């Protein structure tokens, strides 16, 4: 079970993610897997909502 629920903007081509409230740019992204690693979670265990495809 996950400790987090994420709402992000995610690029399908490169798996970059941005906070739902930030404007996508080269300076504000993080790789989705790196974010999950930092949180100690896996993609299968962490519910996330993609609110905008880029």
Secondary structure, DSSP 8 states (H G I E B T S, - for coil): --S-EEEEEE-TTT-EEEETTS---TTS-EEHHHHHHHHT--TTTSEEEEEEE-
